[in-house]
Amino acid sequence: MNAGAWRIARFVAPLVVALFVLGAWQLWVTLEKIPPYLVPSPLLVARTLYADRTLLLQSLGITLGVALEALALATIVGAGAALLFVQSRWIEASLFPYAVLLQVTPIVSIAPLIIIWVRDIHVALVLCAAVVAIFPIISNTTLGLRSVDPGLLDLFRLSRATRLQTLWRLRVPSALPYFLAGMRIASGLALIGAVVAEFVAGTGGRAAGLAYQILLAGIQLDIPRLFAALVLIALAGVALFALTAWLSRLALSRWHESELPREG
Amino acid sequence: MPAPPIVELHGVSRTYDGGVRALAPLDLVVREREFLTLVGPSGCGKSTLLRLIAGLLLPTTGEIRRWGENDPHAQPRRIGFVFQAPTLMPWANVARNVRLPLDLAHMPHAEAKAHVAEALELVGLADAKARLPRELSGGMQMRASIARALVVRPSLLLMDEPFGALDEFTRQRLDGELLALWSSQRFTVTFVTHSIHEAVFLSTRIVVMAAHPGRIVDACDIDEPYPRDESFRVSQAFAQYAARVSASVAAAGTAAPASTEAVR
């Protein structure tokens, strides 16, 4: 198969799977007469999505905004922490356990505290989501900053390179693939964090995100709208992943094995 | 009258953390303009010896003088180092890789550019300067690595099995090119190899080393005129020198492989 045909097939194949699954679902719901408050048909979900588009898209914007801001915050703070960690074994040994502690403590248990302490609910949500997303960035970037070709390290030493030169010209570029892989994982986690934080905060009204729409639809037994919100959350996750994958390709496609086109 | 010494090792030994003795105390003098080759089996400490000369390792005992200085951090003349692997930065093109030692020394851009062009010209890579390492063959990557060592215009070029990973044909061609550079550029070479044939072809002097612990067991001058070409490889004298060096490797109690090419 040539490269052009493959590019098309890569998008068509999952679409065929989706059409098949949705068709089977529609057929099953129709033939078995499943009530929509248990399992709505795909067509009904699509109709609800369209009918409630103003409300749902506004909520999507809010949730996506929280996730994106959290991802940005986690990226900046996480990369900064990793740069700090590799300055000395002592700093890493002293601080890394706390990064792990942050990671293993479930966000649902910290979120109420953050929401109480931080007056602005939007900032509180971003903080919660960033706490969830930050760990893979810290750990991947730290690993990357340490995974340097020992020969190149010798060369820098022979050339009397300063610490800063070694960091900037050698460690940072070497860490880039690891950092971007961490960001990809973090993109999904940021969305999960945003949704969980919204659930805990239960913010309604103009600040209502998709999680609140799901919560509300569940209480009102408006299952089609619940499904419609779910679809949007999934799409938001895909969009975030695609964004980080695109960033990764942009930065690495010229030289790193992970992004090189494969022969044959 | 012998040429002036540029590196002198007196009673130098090296013991690694954990008590493994890589080198027993030894004396060695590297003289100006010589092509000195350290040859011996794996584990004989030849790479360790080269790293000690470079100042990448400090001796456990003994003293190393470079150009009469015994401070390991003083570097009155420049040392170039070529590693076993090309150790190029995969994200930077050939010209930027070669320019690295000059960038680290903050050489002005225009001046550095001229130096890089000259070094690339010397190794025959002038046309490949914009290419990335992954786009080059193994032999071309090694040439780029040599250009990076030559760009600082070294007085002493240290080479640690530079052609060991290349195929036989490429290695012989690069051996010839290296000799031409050595003749025209007037630097001193200390070369490490496990190939007796390569050592005889290149060197003015061969130092034979043995393992457990690493030590010098023999030295042998190769009194053959330069330029040396393919006819030297098939000459009677070449065979005699190779036999002589093989015998002293064998006599050191370590089984030397019959074909020095196959071992890696």
Interface residues (C-beta under 8 A of the other chain):
Chain A: D149 G151 L152 D154 L155 F156 R157 L158 S159 R160 A161 Q165 R169 L170 P173 L176 R254 W255 H256 L260
Chain B: R51 A54 G55 L56 Q75 I79 F81 F83 Q84 A85 T87 M89 P90 W91 L100 P101 D103 L104 A105 L132 P133 R134 R148 V152
